[in-house]
Amino acid sequence: MSQHTARGPEATWAARLAGALLCLAVAVIHVKDQGGVTTTRDPHYIGVAYHVLEIAAVVAAALLLAGLVRPGWLLAAGVAVGPLLGYILSRGPGLPDYSDDIGNWTEPLGLVSLAVEGALLLLSVPLFVQRLRRRNY
C-alpha cells in the first residue's frame, strides 16, 4: 500500500469514524458519571457543563460523520480539552462549591475518561490543522 493510498478517502473516513466514536464515548462516560441523562450534578454549574459537553460531543460526532470535518474536528478538540481541564482543576485546587474530588486522581471512570479524551485530542488537533491548511470542507 502506497503512502498516497494510506491518506486517501478510506483513511479519512476511518479517522472521522474513530473521532466520532471517541466523541460518543466522552458523552457516555459523562452521562454515566452524572448518574443518567436526566440527572444534573451539583453544584448546578457543573451539571450544566456536563450537559453542554454531552450535547457538544454528539454534535461533533454528527459533523464528522456528515463530512463537515473542519467544524467537526474543532468541536471534537473542544470536547477533549474541556473535560481534561475540568479533571485537572477538580482534582487539583478544586472548583467553586465543588471540592469532593480534590486529590481523587485515580478514580477508575476518571482515568478512562482521560484516556478517551487524550486519544481524541491527539486525533483531532492534527486533523483540524491539516484541514486549515487545505481550506476544504
KALINKA-V732145 format. One record per run of one state. SS is the DSSP state (helix for helix, strand for strand, loop for the rest). FROM is the first residue (numbers start at 1). TO is the last residue. If there is no record, write none. Layout:
ss->SS from->FROM to->TO
ss->SS from->FROM to->TO
This chain:
ss->loop from->1 to->2
ss->helix from->3 to->6
ss->loop from->7 to->8
ss->helix from->9 to->34
ss->loop from->35 to->43
ss->helix from->44 to->66
ss->loop from->67 to->68
ss->helix from->69 to->91
ss->loop from->92 to->94
ss->strand from->95 to->95
ss->loop from->96 to->97
ss->strand from->98 to->98
ss->loop from->99 to->107
ss->helix from->108 to->134
ss->loop from->135 to->137
